[in-house]
Amino acid sequence: MLEHFFQCPYCLAEISMLVDPSISSQKYIEDCEVCCNPIEVQITIEENEIVAFEANSIEQ
């Protein structure tokens, strides 16, 4: 597992998540552990390294 730190797009808190490097392209929704708002996460992994990471707010 890889640990990745990023800012919540809502409350700007720094949060971390564990990323499974065996899946090269990932897209899912995870709630912020501080403000509980949904974050759309998109990750691209190559050779066990994160090469692209996006954490965006969800339009409601």
PyMOL CGO cylinders between C-alpha atoms (Angstrom):
from pymol import cmd
from pymol.cgo import CYLINDER

trace = [
    CYLINDER, 0.00, 0.00, 0.00, 1.09, 3.55, -0.73, 0.3, 1, 1, 1, 1, 1, 1,
    CYLINDER, 1.09, 3.55, -0.73, 0.21, 6.44, 1.58, 0.3, 1, 1, 1, 1, 1, 1,
    CYLINDER, 0.21, 6.44, 1.58, -0.77, 9.65, -0.20, 0.3, 1, 1, 1, 1, 1, 1,
    CYLINDER, -0.77, 9.65, -0.20, -1.46, 13.05, 1.40, 0.3, 1, 1, 1, 1, 1, 1,
    CYLINDER, -1.46, 13.05, 1.40, -3.74, 15.66, -0.20, 0.3, 1, 1, 1, 1, 1, 1,
    CYLINDER, -3.74, 15.66, -0.20, -6.04, 18.57, 0.66, 0.3, 1, 1, 1, 1, 1, 1,
    CYLINDER, -6.04, 18.57, 0.66, -9.79, 18.17, 0.91, 0.3, 1, 1, 1, 1, 1, 1,
    CYLINDER, -9.79, 18.17, 0.91, -11.39, 20.33, -1.82, 0.3, 1, 1, 1, 1, 1, 1,
    CYLINDER, -11.39, 20.33, -1.82, -14.07, 21.44, 0.65, 0.3, 1, 1, 1, 1, 1, 1,
    CYLINDER, -14.07, 21.44, 0.65, -12.46, 22.17, 4.02, 0.3, 1, 1, 1, 1, 1, 1,
    CYLINDER, -12.46, 22.17, 4.02, -8.79, 22.23, 2.84, 0.3, 1, 1, 1, 1, 1, 1,
    CYLINDER, -8.79, 22.23, 2.84, -7.71, 19.90, 5.64, 0.3, 1, 1, 1, 1, 1, 1,
    CYLINDER, -7.71, 19.90, 5.64, -4.70, 17.73, 4.86, 0.3, 1, 1, 1, 1, 1, 1,
    CYLINDER, -4.70, 17.73, 4.86, -5.82, 14.12, 4.82, 0.3, 1, 1, 1, 1, 1, 1,
    CYLINDER, -5.82, 14.12, 4.82, -4.14, 10.88, 3.87, 0.3, 1, 1, 1, 1, 1, 1,
    CYLINDER, -4.14, 10.88, 3.87, -5.30, 7.72, 2.21, 0.3, 1, 1, 1, 1, 1, 1,
    CYLINDER, -5.30, 7.72, 2.21, -3.83, 4.33, 1.51, 0.3, 1, 1, 1, 1, 1, 1,
    CYLINDER, -3.83, 4.33, 1.51, -3.69, 3.45, -2.19, 0.3, 1, 1, 1, 1, 1, 1,
    CYLINDER, -3.69, 3.45, -2.19, -3.44, -0.08, -3.58, 0.3, 1, 1, 1, 1, 1, 1,
    CYLINDER, -3.44, -0.08, -3.58, -0.61, 0.05, -6.16, 0.3, 1, 1, 1, 1, 1, 1,
    CYLINDER, -0.61, 0.05, -6.16, -1.71, -3.20, -7.84, 0.3, 1, 1, 1, 1, 1, 1,
    CYLINDER, -1.71, -3.20, -7.84, -4.60, -1.36, -9.58, 0.3, 1, 1, 1, 1, 1, 1,
    CYLINDER, -4.60, -1.36, -9.58, -3.21, 0.95, -12.28, 0.3, 1, 1, 1, 1, 1, 1,
    CYLINDER, -3.21, 0.95, -12.28, -6.29, 3.14, -12.79, 0.3, 1, 1, 1, 1, 1, 1,
    CYLINDER, -6.29, 3.14, -12.79, -8.69, 3.94, -9.96, 0.3, 1, 1, 1, 1, 1, 1,
    CYLINDER, -8.69, 3.94, -9.96, -11.73, 6.21, -9.68, 0.3, 1, 1, 1, 1, 1, 1,
    CYLINDER, -11.73, 6.21, -9.68, -14.03, 6.25, -6.68, 0.3, 1, 1, 1, 1, 1, 1,
    CYLINDER, -14.03, 6.25, -6.68, -15.76, 8.44, -4.10, 0.3, 1, 1, 1, 1, 1, 1,
    CYLINDER, -15.76, 8.44, -4.10, -14.49, 8.71, -0.55, 0.3, 1, 1, 1, 1, 1, 1,
    CYLINDER, -14.49, 8.71, -0.55, -15.77, 10.94, 2.25, 0.3, 1, 1, 1, 1, 1, 1,
    CYLINDER, -15.77, 10.94, 2.25, -13.41, 13.47, 3.85, 0.3, 1, 1, 1, 1, 1, 1,
    CYLINDER, -13.41, 13.47, 3.85, -12.46, 12.24, 7.31, 0.3, 1, 1, 1, 1, 1, 1,
    CYLINDER, -12.46, 12.24, 7.31, -12.73, 15.82, 8.66, 0.3, 1, 1, 1, 1, 1, 1,
    CYLINDER, -12.73, 15.82, 8.66, -15.83, 17.42, 7.07, 0.3, 1, 1, 1, 1, 1, 1,
    CYLINDER, -15.83, 17.42, 7.07, -17.51, 14.23, 5.71, 0.3, 1, 1, 1, 1, 1, 1,
    CYLINDER, -17.51, 14.23, 5.71, -18.15, 15.69, 2.24, 0.3, 1, 1, 1, 1, 1, 1,
    CYLINDER, -18.15, 15.69, 2.24, -17.80, 13.31, -0.74, 0.3, 1, 1, 1, 1, 1, 1,
    CYLINDER, -17.80, 13.31, -0.74, -14.56, 13.57, -2.73, 0.3, 1, 1, 1, 1, 1, 1,
    CYLINDER, -14.56, 13.57, -2.73, -14.14, 12.09, -6.20, 0.3, 1, 1, 1, 1, 1, 1,
    CYLINDER, -14.14, 12.09, -6.20, -10.68, 10.52, -6.29, 0.3, 1, 1, 1, 1, 1, 1,
    CYLINDER, -10.68, 10.52, -6.29, -8.87, 9.56, -9.51, 0.3, 1, 1, 1, 1, 1, 1,
    CYLINDER, -8.87, 9.56, -9.51, -5.48, 7.86, -9.36, 0.3, 1, 1, 1, 1, 1, 1,
    CYLINDER, -5.48, 7.86, -9.36, -3.10, 6.52, -11.99, 0.3, 1, 1, 1, 1, 1, 1,
    CYLINDER, -3.10, 6.52, -11.99, -0.26, 4.21, -10.93, 0.3, 1, 1, 1, 1, 1, 1,
    CYLINDER, -0.26, 4.21, -10.93, 2.74, 3.06, -12.95, 0.3, 1, 1, 1, 1, 1, 1,
    CYLINDER, 2.74, 3.06, -12.95, 5.51, 0.80, -11.63, 0.3, 1, 1, 1, 1, 1, 1,
    CYLINDER, 5.51, 0.80, -11.63, 4.19, 1.03, -8.03, 0.3, 1, 1, 1, 1, 1, 1,
    CYLINDER, 4.19, 1.03, -8.03, 4.26, 4.86, -8.05, 0.3, 1, 1, 1, 1, 1, 1,
    CYLINDER, 4.26, 4.86, -8.05, 1.42, 7.37, -8.19, 0.3, 1, 1, 1, 1, 1, 1,
    CYLINDER, 1.42, 7.37, -8.19, 1.88, 9.32, -11.44, 0.3, 1, 1, 1, 1, 1, 1,
    CYLINDER, 1.88, 9.32, -11.44, -1.46, 11.20, -11.38, 0.3, 1, 1, 1, 1, 1, 1,
    CYLINDER, -1.46, 11.20, -11.38, -3.78, 12.07, -8.50, 0.3, 1, 1, 1, 1, 1, 1,
    CYLINDER, -3.78, 12.07, -8.50, -6.93, 14.20, -8.45, 0.3, 1, 1, 1, 1, 1, 1,
    CYLINDER, -6.93, 14.20, -8.45, -9.27, 14.89, -5.57, 0.3, 1, 1, 1, 1, 1, 1,
    CYLINDER, -9.27, 14.89, -5.57, -12.31, 16.92, -6.62, 0.3, 1, 1, 1, 1, 1, 1,
    CYLINDER, -12.31, 16.92, -6.62, -15.52, 18.11, -5.02, 0.3, 1, 1, 1, 1, 1, 1,
    CYLINDER, -15.52, 18.11, -5.02, -18.74, 16.60, -6.33, 0.3, 1, 1, 1, 1, 1, 1,
    CYLINDER, -18.74, 16.60, -6.33, -21.30, 18.90, -7.93, 0.3, 1, 1, 1, 1, 1, 1,
    CYLINDER, -21.30, 18.90, -7.93, -24.56, 18.71, -6.01, 0.3, 1, 1, 1, 1, 1, 1,
]
cmd.load_cgo(trace, "trace")
